[in-house]
Amino acid sequence: MKTFAEEIQSSFDNEKIEALLNLKFTAALVQKHKTQFFKDHDLSPQQYNILRILRGAKKALPAQTIKERMLEKAPNTTRLMDKLKAKELIDRVNCVHDGRIVHITITQKGLDLLAAIDPLMPKDPVPGFTEEEAQQLNELLDKFRHYFRRAQ
C-alpha cells in the first residue's frame, strides 16, 4: 500500500502537515466516490443526507433543524430541498403557529427511494479497519474537530 506522500509524490516538513493534507485528500476521495454512487440514483450526497435525516426523524422537521443536522453544512440547503421537492421526495408544510417556519417531511416516494438504495450501500463502510481501529480513528477525528470548534 502506497503512503500518502508516495501517492502524490511529495514530502512534508513534518507529520502534522502531512496528516492534515492526507485528511483533506482522503476526504475528497471519499466524497468523489459518494458523489458517483448517488449520481446513479439521481441524488447528490447532500440530498441523500436530507432524506436520511427526515427518515430518521419519523416526523416533519423545521428546515433549520435539517440544516443543523447535515453532515456537510451547505449554504444552498434551500436549493437542495427545492430539487427534492421537484422530484416529489419531500413535502413542505408551513407552520400553523408561525408562517415563517417551514416544516419538511419525507414522502412515500422518498422512503421508497431510500429503501431501494439501502441494500446497495456498502456493508462495511470503512473496509480494512477493525472495530478498534475505527474507534481509534473516531477518537482522533473528534480531538481534531474539537480544536477547530474551540478556535471559532
N, C-alpha and C positions, 0 to 999 in steps of 0.2 A: 504494500500500500504506500502510495506516494504521500509525503508530508505536504502541508500547505505550501511551504517555501519551494519545494521541488515542483509542485504543480504550476505555480505562477512564475517559476524561475526567478526568484528574488531572495534577498536576505534582509534581515531586520536588525535594528540597533539593539533590541532586547526582546525578551519573551513576551512582555506585556503588549508591546506594539504588535507583535505577530499574533497574539491572542485576539486582540481587538479586530484586526484585519481579517483574521481567519473566521471569526464570528460573523462579520459582515458578509464575507464571501460565501460562507456556508448558508447563511440565511437567504441570500439571493438565489443560491442553487435550489434550496428547498422551495422558495417562492415560485421559481420558474417551473418546477415540477408540478406544484399545486395548480398553478395557472393553466397549464396544459391539460391536467386531469379534468378540471372543472369546465374548461372550454368545450370539451366533448359533450358536456351537459348543458351548454348554453348559459353558463353561470360564470361569475368571477369568484375568486376565493372570498372576497368581502361579501358578496351576495349570499354565498353559501353560509357564511358566518351569521348573517342576519337571520336566515331561515332556521339555522340550528338554535339560535338564541330564542326565537319565537316558539319553536317546538318544545324546547326545554322548559320554557316558562309556563306552558299549558294555559296561557291566558293572554289577553291583549296587553301590550306594554306601551307606555309612552315612548315616542320616538327618541326622546333624550336618554331614556334608560337604555335603549338599544345601543345608541352611540357610546355610552359609557361602558357597556359590556363587550364591545367589539375588541377582537384581538389586535387588529390593525386600526388605529384611530384614523379614520378617513374624513377629510374635510368635506367630501362630497357624499355624505351618507344620504342626504335627501334625494340626490340624483340616483343613487343605488336603489333606494326604495321606490322611486318613480319607475325604474326599469322592472323591478319585481312586481309592481302593481300592474304595469302594462302586460306582463306575462301571466297575470292573474294568479300569482303565487302568494300575494299578501293582499290584505284589505286595510283601508284607513277608516277610522271612525273618530269623529270629533267628540271630545269630552262634553257631556251634557252640562257639567258644572262650570267648565272653563273652555270656551271656544278656541282659545289659543293653543290648547293641548290637543295633540293628535295621538290617538292610540292605534297601534299596528297589531294586526293579527294574521296568523298564517292561514291560508285557505286549504281546503282539502287537496287541491291540485299541488300546492306547495308541500304538503305532507306526503303525497304520493311520490313526488319527485325525490324527496329525501329518502323515502323507503326504497326507491329504485337505486339510489346512489349508495346507500349504506352497505350492501353486500360487496360493492366494488372497492370499498375503502380498504387500504392495506390492513391485514390482520395484525401485523407488527409495525407500528408507525415509526419505530426507532430501531431498524434492523441492525443486528450486530452488537447491540447493547444488552447486557444483563440488567435485571431489575436494579441491582446495586449500583451499576454504572449509571443508569438513568437517574437514580436518586442522587448520586453524587453530582451529575451534570445539573440537575434541578437546583441543588443547593448552591452550586457555583453561580448559576444564572440568577438566582434570587439575590445573592450577595452583590453581584454586578449591577443588577437593576436597582437595588436598594440605594446604591451610591448615587445613581443618576436621579432618582426620585428626591433624595435629600438635596441635591445640587440645584434643583429647580427653584 
